[in-house]
Amino acid sequence: MSAWKKLASTTAVSATPSGLDVNDVFSSYVWTGNGTSKTITNDIDLTGEGGLVWIKCRDIAYDHNLYDTDRGATKILQTHSADAETTATGGLTAFTSSGFSLGNYNRVNHSGNDYIAYTFRQAPKFFDIVTYTGNGTPRTISHDLGAVPAMMLVKCLTQTTDWAVYHRKMKSGTNPETAYMRINSTDSETNNSGIWNNTAPTSSVFTVGGNNAVNLNGAEYVAYLFAHNDGDGTFGDSGAEDIIKCDAYAGTGAIMDVDIGFEPQFLMVKASSASGEWWVVDNLRGFTYGNDPFFYANQSAIEVSRNYFEPRPKGFRVDTSGTVNSASTNYIYMAIGRSMKAPTTGTDAFNIDTSGGTNSTDLPAFVSNWPVDMAIQRDVTISDHNDTSLRLLGDGSFKTNSTDGIISSTNVQWDFNDGWYHSQTINSDIYSWMWRRATGFFDTVRWDGNSTAGRAIDHNLGTVPEMMWVKLYSQNGGSWIVYHKDLGNTNYVRLEDNVATVAESTMWNNTSPTSSQFTLGTHSNVNFTGFGYVGLLFGSVSGVSSVGSFTVSGADVNVNCGFSSGPRYVLFRRYNSSGDWFFADTDRGLVTGDDNWLRLNAQSAESIVNYVDPISSGFTVKTANVPDGDYIYYAIA
């Protein structure tokens, strides 16, 4: 019986809950071991709902350790091993309503070593756990996945036997129930009627044959069942989003895009028609355009760096490597989507911090309280660049006040649960402004130019972008091109200078963005063949953020952003004439009277001027210091 069904009578879990965010049912979480005890808070309810925790050490070849609520804390299975279940009293010591607790077992919490845990919470149409006792004859096993299992991992707990893996796209999707694979092996799919009894699973049962791997008489088993959402998901703000795909692609030997309908945060890939590793990558450790840290589910080896996959707004891109893209080879995968939950407060998706808090190598230099997707950092007291970094591009940065391309930096690190950047420098004058991708609020996307007019770029903002910053990052010389809804689709301004609005049809191709795409022309700053570009998309969310414009004409102007407690961040510039990109925030001082202002388009230290006064709904523009003219702005509560 599955754990969530056993708990349903006491927790009133709905049979078909809708509106769960992917963050409610899946988590990637990293930590550095302390050798004693540690509490992991990932906001996944394991005591109330049940689930699986998969832990792997990143920098020492320790075992994969799988714990689940059906078998209980301290009980370990290993994906890379055929060994029976073992017990480690100092491993995962307890499941909690917001994560789990660890002891001093070196496989999960050795002092100074780095770890990651994937947590799968049980939920209909996502994941289920079933335990059963074998009887040696073909039989059906009931489950509560609420959908036909698309991938199943079955392991005998009491005997040394290989794992048995079912995937709906083994044998290219033709009678996959006649074969199986082993997650503890590089072998390809193997025909064996004794595993699934040549019977496909259904939405209520799966079938096992008489093979010892799945049904030895008197032996104990656990089965992990994963769903495949195909337009029938019940997740997200809409209650109708897909978050998990168990599917396949056919290798071609050429770069290819795999469309799955969402951008994945977790990806596991294995060649099914040929031998090969079980590759696992996630966006917390690094799932970018470039080399990423992978591990093998079938080996205890440490992370390896490879450039195999790149996340795309609607799926992922596969590199030409024969390891993951050999011609005429079938590759199965499991992909879990990233969250784009709409923020309800400004602090859900935007925060500010200084590097004055800690010099620990285990902690981020800048704390946000969630994984960061974009950050700008600089010393505010001296002439300094506005260094801008994106999780999507990995360990690099470029400057909002420059046309230079991206520059690699070992300090730019993203594998923190609650911040970004690695530095042991303590300096409270160095600030970072941090954004998280969220529906309607902020999104990032990368593309390769093709010099084609009318090029449509997919995005995941979920609403129509009201402001976009586009940057050529792969080489020097590319301006920051800014779209703003109040400038229209035939105009732009640049981020790195103070020049007034420029009319140009080859930037946006005279086409306004939509809630799923924006359009490019042929200008080299946005779409030249062979160049790499990135787009930053901003929008207005009620009570959280506001993108708009105002006009100053001889009197103070009240700008209503729809806030209730005033702004924490204000950025504005004049566009009908020359104008700098001024920004201020409450951490440095955004009050009635003089404030500390910086410029995105300049290196200069902050200046003290009374440009705006905060009011509960937004801000008042002070005409004494702000010249008459037309302005665009961006504000965050």
C-alpha positions, 0 to 999 in steps of 0.5 A: 500500500502506498504511504499517502493512501495510508496517511489519507485518513488522518490528513484528508488528502484529496484524491485529485488535489489541484493547484499544487506547485511543483515546489510542493512536491519536488525539491533539490536541496544542497548542503555541506556536511557538519559531521553531527546532526542537521535539519533540512528544511525544503518545505516538503511535507513528508510526515503528512503526505509521504515521499522519497528522499534521494541523497548523493555526496557530490565530491566523494564517491559515496553511495546513493542513499534512498530513504522513503516514508513507507520503509521508514527513516534509517532504511537505505537503498542504493540505485547503483547497487543490487544490495538489499536494504540496509540500516544506518542509524546516523543517516536520515533520522526522521522525516518532518512536515517540512523536510527531514533530519540527518545524523552523522553518517558520512554518506549523508553528512560527513563534515566538509563534504557537499551533498544534494537531496532530491525529494519526491512527495507523494501526490496524484499524477506525480509520484507514489510509493508501493510496498508489497510481499512477493508470492512467486506468481504473476499478480497485480499490485494496486497503487494510488498514483491516480494515473498510469505509471510512466516509469517504475523503479522496483527493488527487492528489500530482503535479497540481493537482486538488480533493480527493475525499471519500467519506462513507457518509452522503452522499445521506442514505446512499442510494448515496453511492458515486455522488457525492463532495464536496471538503474544499477547497470549501463545495460540496454533494455532487455526482453523478459516476460518474468518482470512485468508479465508482458502486461502494461500498467493501468491507472489502478494496478501494475503487474509483476511476473515471477522473476525474483527481481520483482516477485520472489515468494516471501521477499519484501519489495518497494516500487517507486511510481512516476507519472507522465503529465500530457495535458492532464496535469493538475498543478500550478496556479491554474490547477491545470499545468503539467510538471512531470514528463517520462518520455523519449527522444530519438538521437540524431547526432546533431544538436536538437531541441526536445519539446516537452511543454515546460522548462525542466529543473531536473532531468534523468536520461538513459539510452534504452536501445544501447548501453550507457550511463543514467545521467542526472542533472538539475538546475540547482547544481547547474543546468545551463548553457555550458558545462554542468555537474552531472552524476550517474545514478548507476555509479557512486562516482563524484560529479562530472562536468559535461555540456550535454543538455541546455534548458529551453523554455519549452523543453531542453536542447541536446548536444551532439555528443554520442553519449546522449545523442547517437543516431538511431538510438532511443533515449528515455528520460524523466523531466520535472518542471521548474516552478514559476509560481506567481509571487504574492509579496515582493520578498517572494522574488526580489531581495537585497543583501550585502556581503557583510554577513559571513565569510563561511565557504559553506554559505552564500555571500548574498542571502535571498532566502530562495535560489537566485536567478539573476543578480546585480552586485557592486560596491556602492561607495566607489566607482564600480561596475554593475556586474550582472549574472544569470543562473542560466549562463553559469559562472559569468557576469557582464556589466549594465554600464558596458557593451562588453560580453560575458566574463567568467568568474569562479566567484559566481556560484549558484548552488545555494538554497538561499542566495548566490555568489561565493566570497569570503570578503566581508564588506557591507558596502558591496550590495546585491539586488537579486531576482527570482523567476516567477510568473508575471514578475521576471523571466530569463531566456537564452537564444542563438541568433539566426539573422531571420526577421520575425524570429519568435522566442519562447518565454515562460513569464506567463504574461505579456512582458512589459519591459525586456532587456536583451544583451549580446553576451557571447562577444564584446560590442553589443548594446543592452537593448531595452523594450518598454511597453510605453515606448512601443514595438518600433522604439528602444532605449539602451541600458548602458547609456543615457541616449533618448529613444531610438526608432528602429524596426529591426529590433522588435520587427514592429511586433509586440510581445505576447504571453508566450513569445517575443519577436526579433528583427535582424539587428546584430544587437538582438539576432545575428547568426552565430551570436549568443543572446539573453533576454531579461523579461519584467512584468507587473504583478498586483501589489508586487511590481509595477512597470509604467511611465509618467510625465513631469511638467512643472509639478510633483507627480504621484505614481500609483504602482498599486502597492500598499506599503510603498516601494522597496526598489525604484528604477526610472529614466527619461526617454524623450531626451537624454536621461540616466537610469537611476535606482534607489532602494530601502536598504540604502535609503528610500525615504521622504527627503534625500536618498542614495541613488545609483545609475545602471548606466554608470560606474559612479558611486551613489549620489544623495538627491531627493528624486522621489518620496515613497508613498503607500501606493508608489512614489512621488516624483519631486519636480525640483530635482527631476527635469520636465519630460517623459519617463519610464519606471520599474518598481518593486514592493 
